[in-house]
Amino acid sequence: MTSTNLKTMCCNIRIILILLLVALCNCYPTDTTSASVNCEYKCVQFEDCEGDVYLAERFETTEHVKYCNEAENTVCCQDEEPNRNISFSEKQCLAYSTIDGFCPTRLLISNSVTAVENEFPFMALIEVKNKSTDYTLVCGGALIDKMYVLTAAHCFDSTRNYPEYEIFVRLGAHKRTSSGTRYKAIETVHPDYSSDATADLSLLKLNMSVNILTNKVKPACIAQNSSSANGEYKVAGWGYVNKNQLADNLKTGWLVSVNITKCENLDVELNENRHICAKPHHKFGDVCENDSGGPLFTPYLNLANCLFEIYGVVSSGGNCNNNNSYTRHTRVSYYRDWIENVVWLKSNN
């Protein structure tokens, strides 16, 4: 054998050994850190993550779980301190959970998936009234601070230019006609709002601060992310349950996000950054008239017994309770800066 052939053989052997080593590394990966799965929190054993365990038991599914390594049963756990910057509004909301008595020792949420009294203590029932009329339900909303409720701007299109109409907010309500505490409110409409549902948001400032140390009334958080982990959301309201009847009690349901093009039949300009398009989990059932302004929300994973996150605000929809109906929701994260500046005067801090 010549020296040239020997060198060639040695080179080929080295190449084969390198390929084998790469193959072995790929078969036995050692990097199960949060960075390898884009985990903003920490990877822990599933049974050590109270938020994930709670939701798995509550809804009898693990679809919400984000695994770091499924074979090792490690999950990206939001119970742990995040490896990211927390928004100003989230810091304000999380501060409530440190107040003695804010998070009860028992769960506010029942084991049922239907709305029970005080299951969603941030829900607001919004009414208008003038001197000659009774209180009239116009929309839903969500308490996000001791003195502010987030809702949809279009709820007041027919009354905004008539000073004789006043806005009222009922908190801690379950029955549509006879429960909760009523507060007078003043509207701040988003400066970019237009009738085509661009920036369809308003903030209602209450005439007095709310006691949030009761099981009936607690604020929700503005979601840090633009979408939930699995694209599923809760929705609630007192709107119509059929063509002629408003709900007597707070109703709730599950929606799932879909491609934004599904909302094209709503005859508005679509924008993935500013809108969420959603449909019912089941063939029928959706938000309906007078559910506008209500929140699209999920439990806050590491404080699921007392906090929720708001991802969207109900803006418009097709025919409620119709086959394959779709609704458009204003994506709250896009407007976070405006909300923070109005509610917490962030720009002045």
C-alpha positions in Angstrom: 0.0 0.0 0.0 1.4 3.4 -1.0 1.7 6.2 1.5 -0.9 8.2 -0.4 -3.5 5.4 -0.1 -2.7 5.1 3.6 -3.3 8.9 4.2 -6.6 8.7 2.3 -7.7 5.7 4.4 -6.8 7.5 7.7 -8.7 10.6 6.5 -11.8 8.5 5.7 -11.7 6.8 9.1 -11.5 10.2 10.9 -14.5 11.5 8.9 -16.5 8.3 9.9 -15.6 8.8 13.6 -16.7 12.4 13.5 -20.0 11.5 12.0 -20.6 8.8 14.6 -19.8 11.3 17.4 -22.3 13.8 16.0 -24.9 11.1 15.7 -24.4 10.0 19.3 -24.7 13.6 20.5 -27.9 14.1 18.6 -29.3 10.9 20.1 -28.5 11.9 23.6 -29.0 15.7 23.9 -27.9 17.1 27.2 -29.2 20.7 26.9 -32.7 20.7 28.6 -32.3 24.2 29.8 -35.1 26.8 29.4 -33.2 28.5 26.6 -33.4 25.4 24.4 -37.2 25.5 24.5 -37.6 29.2 24.6 -38.8 29.1 28.2 -39.1 32.5 29.8 -39.3 31.0 33.3 -37.6 27.9 34.7 -37.8 24.2 33.9 -39.0 22.1 36.8 -40.7 18.8 37.4 -44.4 18.9 36.5 -45.5 18.0 40.0 -43.5 20.9 41.4 -45.3 23.5 39.3 -48.4 24.3 41.3 -49.9 26.5 38.5 -49.7 23.7 35.9 -51.0 21.1 38.3 -53.9 23.3 39.3 -55.0 23.9 35.7 -54.6 20.2 34.8 -56.9 19.2 37.6 -59.3 22.1 37.0 -59.8 21.5 33.3 -58.8 17.8 33.1 -56.2 18.5 30.4 -52.5 19.2 30.0 -52.9 21.1 26.8 -51.7 24.2 28.5 -48.4 22.6 29.6 -45.2 23.8 27.9 -42.7 21.0 28.3 -38.9 21.6 28.5 -38.4 17.8 28.2 -41.5 15.7 27.9 -39.5 12.5 28.4 -38.2 13.8 31.8 -41.6 15.4 32.6 -40.0 18.8 33.1 -42.1 21.9 32.3 -41.6 25.6 31.7 -43.2 26.8 35.0 -44.6 30.2 35.5 -44.5 29.7 39.3 -40.8 30.5 39.0 -39.3 34.0 38.6 -39.3 34.9 34.9 -36.1 35.2 32.9 -37.5 38.3 31.1 -38.5 41.8 31.8 -41.9 42.3 33.4 -44.1 45.0 32.0 -45.1 48.0 34.2 -48.8 46.9 34.3 -47.9 43.4 35.3 -45.8 44.7 38.2 -48.7 46.7 39.3 -51.1 43.7 39.1 -48.7 41.3 40.8 -48.3 43.7 43.6 -51.9 43.1 44.6 -51.1 39.4 45.3 -48.7 40.4 48.0 -51.4 42.2 50.0 -52.6 40.1 53.0 -56.0 38.6 52.3 -56.0 39.3 48.5 -55.3 35.7 47.6 -57.5 33.5 49.7 -56.5 30.1 51.0 -59.4 28.5 49.2 -59.9 28.7 45.4 -62.2 31.3 44.0 -62.8 29.0 41.0 -65.1 26.1 41.5 -64.5 22.7 40.0 -67.3 23.4 37.5 -66.6 24.9 34.1 -69.8 27.0 34.2 -69.8 30.5 35.8 -70.7 30.5 39.5 -71.1 33.5 41.7 -67.8 35.4 42.1 -65.9 32.9 39.9 -64.6 35.9 37.9 -64.4 38.8 40.4 -63.0 41.2 37.9 -66.1 41.2 35.7 -67.9 44.5 35.3 -71.5 45.1 34.2 -71.7 48.5 32.4 -74.9 50.5 32.2 -76.0 53.9 30.9 -78.8 56.1 32.3 -80.4 59.5 31.9 -83.0 61.3 33.9 -85.9 59.7 32.1 -84.7 56.2 31.7 -83.8 53.3 34.0 -80.3 51.7 34.1 -79.7 50.0 30.8 -77.1 47.2 30.2 -74.8 48.2 27.3 -71.6 46.1 27.7 -69.3 44.1 29.9 -65.8 45.1 31.1 -63.0 44.1 33.4 -61.6 45.8 36.5 -57.8 46.2 36.0 -57.1 48.6 38.9 -58.9 49.9 42.1 -60.4 52.7 40.0 -60.3 51.6 36.3 -62.4 49.3 34.1 -61.3 48.3 30.6 -64.0 47.9 28.0 -64.8 48.6 24.3 -65.2 52.2 23.0 -68.1 51.3 20.6 -70.3 50.6 23.7 -70.8 54.4 24.0 -71.1 55.4 20.3 -74.8 56.1 20.7 -74.5 58.1 24.0 -71.0 59.7 24.0 -72.2 63.0 22.5 -75.2 63.3 24.8 -74.1 64.7 28.2 -77.5 63.8 29.8 -76.4 60.1 29.7 -74.2 58.9 32.5 -72.1 55.7 32.7 -72.4 53.3 35.6 -70.3 50.2 36.5 -71.5 47.4 38.7 -68.8 45.2 40.3 -69.3 42.0 42.2 -72.4 41.3 40.2 -73.7 37.8 39.2 -77.4 38.4 38.7 -77.9 40.9 35.9 -80.7 42.9 37.6 -80.1 42.8 41.3 -76.5 42.2 42.5 -73.2 44.0 42.8 -72.2 47.5 43.8 -72.8 50.4 41.4 -70.2 53.1 40.7 -70.5 56.2 38.5 -67.8 56.4 35.8 -66.2 58.7 33.4 -64.9 57.5 30.0 -61.5 57.9 28.5 -61.7 56.7 24.9 -58.5 55.6 23.0 -57.4 58.6 20.8 -57.1 56.4 17.7 -60.6 54.9 18.0 -62.8 55.0 14.9 -66.1 53.5 13.9 -64.3 50.8 11.9 -63.2 49.3 15.3 -59.6 50.5 15.2 -58.4 50.9 18.8 -61.8 49.8 20.1 -60.9 50.5 23.7 -62.1 52.7 26.5 -61.1 53.1 30.1 -63.7 53.9 32.7 -62.6 55.8 35.8 -64.8 55.1 38.8 -65.9 57.8 41.2 -64.3 56.0 44.1 -61.6 53.4 44.9 -62.8 49.8 45.1 -62.2 47.5 48.0 -60.3 44.6 46.5 -60.0 42.6 49.7 -63.3 40.8 49.2 -63.9 37.6 47.3 -66.5 39.4 45.1 -64.2 42.1 43.6 -60.6 41.8 42.4 -58.7 43.3 39.5 -57.3 41.2 36.6 -53.9 41.7 34.9 -53.1 43.0 31.5 -51.5 40.0 29.8 -47.7 40.2 29.3 -47.8 38.2 26.1 -49.9 38.9 23.0 -51.6 35.4 23.0 -52.2 32.6 25.4 -49.9 29.6 25.3 -52.4 27.3 23.6 -54.7 29.9 21.8 -57.6 29.1 24.1 -59.5 31.7 26.2 -62.4 32.2 28.5 -65.1 34.8 27.8 -68.0 35.9 30.1 -70.9 38.3 30.0 -74.6 39.1 30.5 -75.5 39.4 26.8 -78.3 37.8 24.9 -78.7 34.1 25.2 -81.2 34.1 22.3 -82.7 36.8 20.1 -85.1 38.1 22.7 -83.6 37.3 26.1 -80.6 38.7 28.1 -78.9 36.3 30.5 -80.2 36.4 34.0 -76.9 35.5 35.5 -73.3 35.8 34.3 -72.6 33.3 31.5 -69.2 32.0 30.4 -67.7 29.9 27.6 -64.5 28.9 25.9 -63.2 30.4 22.7 -60.2 29.4 20.5 -58.2 31.7 18.3 -58.2 31.1 14.6 -56.5 32.7 11.6 -57.4 36.4 11.3 -58.8 35.9 7.8 -61.7 34.0 9.3 -63.1 37.3 10.5 -63.1 38.9 7.0 -66.9 38.6 6.9 -67.1 41.2 9.7 -66.4 43.9 7.1 -63.6 45.6 8.9 -59.9 46.2 8.3 -58.0 43.3 9.8 -54.6 43.4 11.6 -53.0 40.5 13.3 -51.1 42.7 15.7 -54.2 44.6 16.8 -56.9 42.0 16.6 -57.7 38.4 17.7 -60.2 36.4 15.7 -61.8 33.6 17.7 -64.6 31.0 17.5 -66.4 28.8 20.0 -64.8 25.6 21.1 -68.0 23.8 20.0 -70.0 24.1 16.9 -72.5 26.6 18.4 -72.2 29.2 21.1 -70.4 32.5 21.0 -70.4 36.0 22.5 -73.5 37.9 21.6 -75.0 41.4 21.7 -74.3 43.2 24.9 -71.3 40.9 25.6 -69.1 43.6 23.9 -66.4 45.1 26.0 -66.0 41.9 28.0 -62.6 40.4 28.4 -60.9 37.5 26.6 -59.0 35.9 29.5 -57.2 33.0 31.1 -56.2 32.2 34.7 -52.8 33.7 35.7 -50.9 30.4 35.9 -48.9 30.9 39.2 -51.8 32.7 40.9 -54.7 30.9 39.4 -56.7 31.0 42.6 -57.0 34.8 42.5 -55.6 36.4 39.4 -56.5 36.3 35.7 -54.9 37.7 32.5 -56.8 39.7 29.9 -55.6 39.2 26.3 -58.5 40.7 24.4 -61.7 42.9 24.6 -64.8 41.8 22.7 -65.2 44.1 19.7 -67.6 42.7 17.1 -69.0 39.5 15.7 -71.3 37.8 13.3 -74.5 36.0 14.2 -74.2 34.7 17.7 -75.1 31.1 18.4 -74.8 30.4 14.7 -72.8 27.6 13.0 -69.1 28.6 12.7 -69.6 32.1 14.0 -66.4 34.2 14.5 -65.8 37.3 16.7 -63.1 39.9 16.6 -61.4 41.1 19.8 -59.1 44.0 20.3 -55.6 42.6 21.2 -54.8 44.3 24.6 -51.0 43.9 24.5 -50.8 46.2 21.4 -52.3 49.0 23.5 -50.5 48.3 26.7 -48.6 51.6 26.8 -51.7 53.7 26.4 -53.4 51.7 29.2 -50.4 52.1 31.5 -50.2 55.8 30.9 -53.9 56.4 31.6 -54.3 54.1 34.6 -51.0 54.4 36.4 -49.7 57.6 34.9 -46.7 55.7 33.8 -45.3 58.6 31.8 -45.1 60.7 35.0 -43.4 58.1 37.1 
